[in-house]
Amino acid sequence: MLILRDILLSSCVCFADSHHIELQKQALHMEVQYYEALQWFIGAGLLPELPENISAPENGHVPYPAKDLVALYTARRIELQELYKGYEEREEQEDSKDDGVAVLPQDLLMIDGLISHEAGGKRLQSEWERDAGRTGGRFANMYPPASIQGLLRTYLVRDISYDIKTSIVTYIFMDLAATLDSDK
């Protein structure tokens, strides 16, 4: 599919300006990535999504425990922020020199730092917030996404490299495996 897209785009360069063609090429590339991931999610039994209250997967489908994951990450963020707050207070008491390294609250978890430092990170967080229907709240737009479909739409967010998108998906798979394994 990518080869066909490249052939079509290279043969149409004379009919449109190169900036417009490049934008279309990027959009098509993101759509191809999305559909490839969609096919994989269906084949792996992650889609269609099952309600969280189903304890035994049906027909090889895997439930997505969004509430459990959100609770886990909320607790971890609060714990790390409290630890960091204590560290900051000790640093201030010791009057240590500022080494120019600032740790932001969104950088305390690796996944939060990964997303917040990407050019499209804000768009991804907005997408997840919209998917969850969450407004406000302390960690309303942060990892994990509220659904597998929200995770899948990560592939449609501009200005985030494919490698980062795949890292986010891999990260959720590790969390999903750990959460489902602990339920046994």
C-alpha positions as CSV (number, residue, x, y, z in Angstrom):
1,M,0.0,0.0,0.0
2,L,2.9,2.4,0.8
3,I,4.5,1.6,-2.6
4,L,1.3,2.5,-4.4
5,R,0.9,5.7,-2.4
6,D,4.5,6.7,-3.3
7,I,4.0,6.0,-7.0
8,L,0.8,8.0,-7.1
9,L,2.4,10.9,-5.3
10,S,5.5,11.0,-7.3
11,S,3.6,11.0,-10.6
12,C,1.3,13.8,-9.4
13,V,4.0,16.3,-8.4
14,C,3.5,18.4,-11.6
15,F,-0.2,19.0,-10.8
16,A,0.1,20.5,-7.3
17,D,2.5,22.4,-5.1
18,S,5.0,20.3,-3.3
19,H,3.9,21.5,0.2
20,H,0.4,20.3,-0.4
21,I,1.6,17.0,-1.8
22,E,3.9,16.5,1.3
23,L,1.0,17.1,3.7
24,Q,-1.2,14.6,1.8
25,K,1.7,12.1,1.8
26,Q,2.1,12.5,5.6
27,A,-1.7,12.1,6.1
28,L,-1.8,8.9,4.0
29,H,1.2,7.6,5.8
30,M,-0.5,8.1,9.2
31,E,-3.6,6.4,7.9
32,V,-1.7,3.4,6.7
33,Q,0.0,3.1,10.1
34,Y,-3.4,3.4,11.7
35,Y,-5.0,0.6,9.6
36,E,-2.0,-1.7,10.0
37,A,-2.3,-1.2,13.8
38,L,-6.1,-1.7,13.6
39,Q,-5.7,-5.0,11.8
40,W,-3.1,-6.2,14.4
41,F,-5.4,-5.1,17.3
42,I,-8.3,-7.1,15.8
43,G,-6.1,-10.1,15.2
44,A,-4.7,-10.0,18.7
45,G,-8.2,-9.9,20.2
46,L,-7.9,-6.4,21.6
47,L,-10.8,-5.1,19.4
48,P,-13.7,-5.1,19.6
49,E,-13.4,-3.9,23.2
50,L,-15.0,-5.8,26.0
51,P,-16.6,-4.2,29.0
52,E,-14.3,-4.0,32.0
53,N,-16.6,-6.2,34.1
54,I,-16.0,-9.3,32.0
55,S,-13.5,-11.4,34.0
56,A,-13.0,-14.3,31.6
57,P,-12.2,-13.3,28.0
58,E,-14.5,-14.5,25.3
59,N,-13.3,-16.0,22.1
60,G,-9.7,-14.9,22.8
61,H,-10.7,-11.3,23.3
62,V,-8.8,-9.3,26.0
63,P,-10.6,-6.9,28.3
64,Y,-9.1,-3.4,28.7
65,P,-9.1,-2.6,32.5
66,A,-9.1,1.2,32.0
67,K,-10.3,2.0,35.6
68,D,-7.6,-0.2,37.1
69,L,-4.8,1.4,35.0
70,V,-6.0,4.9,35.7
71,A,-6.1,4.2,39.4
72,L,-2.6,2.6,39.3
73,Y,-1.1,5.6,37.5
74,T,-3.0,8.2,39.6
75,A,-1.7,6.6,42.8
76,R,1.9,6.4,41.4
77,R,1.9,10.0,40.2
78,I,0.7,11.2,43.6
79,E,3.3,9.1,45.4
80,L,6.1,10.4,43.1
81,Q,4.9,14.0,43.5
82,E,5.0,13.7,47.3
83,L,8.5,12.2,47.1
84,Y,9.6,14.9,44.8
85,K,8.1,17.6,47.0
86,G,10.1,16.2,49.9
87,Y,13.2,16.2,47.8
88,E,12.7,19.9,46.8
89,E,12.2,20.9,50.4
90,R,15.4,19.2,51.5
91,E,17.3,20.9,48.6
92,E,16.0,24.3,49.7
93,Q,17.0,23.7,53.3
94,E,20.5,22.7,52.3
95,D,20.9,25.8,50.1
96,S,22.4,23.8,47.4
97,K,23.5,25.4,44.2
98,D,21.0,25.3,41.3
99,D,22.5,23.0,38.7
100,G,20.0,24.1,36.1
101,V,18.2,20.8,36.0
102,A,14.5,21.2,36.6
103,V,12.2,18.2,37.0
104,L,8.6,18.9,36.1
105,P,5.7,17.0,37.5
106,Q,4.9,15.5,34.1
107,D,8.5,14.1,33.9
108,L,8.3,12.0,37.1
109,L,7.0,9.0,35.2
110,M,8.9,7.9,32.1
111,I,5.7,7.6,30.0
112,D,4.6,11.1,30.9
113,G,8.0,12.6,30.1
114,L,8.0,10.8,26.8
115,I,4.7,12.2,25.8
116,S,5.1,15.7,27.1
117,H,8.4,16.2,25.3
118,E,7.0,15.3,21.9
119,A,5.9,18.0,19.6
120,G,2.5,16.4,19.2
121,G,2.2,15.5,22.9
122,K,-0.4,18.1,23.7
123,R,-2.6,16.9,20.8
124,L,-2.3,13.4,22.0
125,Q,-3.3,14.4,25.5
126,S,-6.2,16.3,24.2
127,E,-7.3,13.3,22.1
128,W,-7.2,11.1,25.2
129,E,-9.1,13.6,27.3
130,R,-11.8,13.8,24.7
131,D,-11.9,10.0,24.4
132,A,-12.4,9.7,28.1
133,G,-15.0,12.4,28.4
134,R,-12.9,13.7,31.3
135,T,-12.9,17.4,32.0
136,G,-10.7,18.9,34.6
137,G,-9.2,16.7,37.2
138,R,-5.6,16.3,38.3
139,F,-4.5,13.9,35.6
140,A,-7.4,14.1,33.2
141,N,-5.4,14.0,29.9
142,M,-2.5,11.8,30.9
143,Y,-1.5,8.2,30.2
144,P,-3.2,5.7,30.1
145,P,-5.8,6.3,27.5
146,A,-9.4,5.5,28.5
147,S,-9.9,2.9,25.8
148,I,-8.1,0.7,23.2
149,Q,-9.7,2.8,20.5
150,G,-8.2,5.9,22.1
151,L,-4.8,4.2,22.1
152,L,-5.2,3.2,18.5
153,R,-6.0,6.8,17.5
154,T,-2.5,7.7,18.8
155,Y,-1.4,6.7,15.3
156,L,-3.4,9.5,13.8
157,V,-1.8,12.3,15.8
158,R,0.6,14.5,13.9
159,D,4.1,15.5,15.0
160,I,4.8,12.3,16.9
161,S,7.2,9.9,15.3
162,Y,6.1,6.3,14.5
163,D,8.7,5.0,17.0
164,I,7.3,7.0,19.8
165,K,3.7,6.0,19.0
166,T,4.8,2.3,18.9
167,S,6.6,2.9,22.3
168,I,3.4,4.2,23.8
169,V,1.5,1.2,22.5
170,T,4.2,-1.2,23.8
171,Y,4.1,0.5,27.2
172,I,0.3,0.0,27.5
173,F,0.7,-3.6,26.4
174,M,3.2,-4.2,29.2
175,D,0.8,-2.6,31.7
176,L,-2.1,-4.6,30.3
177,A,-0.2,-7.8,30.7
178,A,0.9,-7.0,34.2
179,T,-2.7,-5.9,35.2
180,L,-4.4,-9.0,33.7
181,D,-1.7,-11.3,35.1
182,S,-2.2,-9.9,38.6
183,D,-6.0,-10.6,38.3
184,K,-5.3,-14.3,38.0
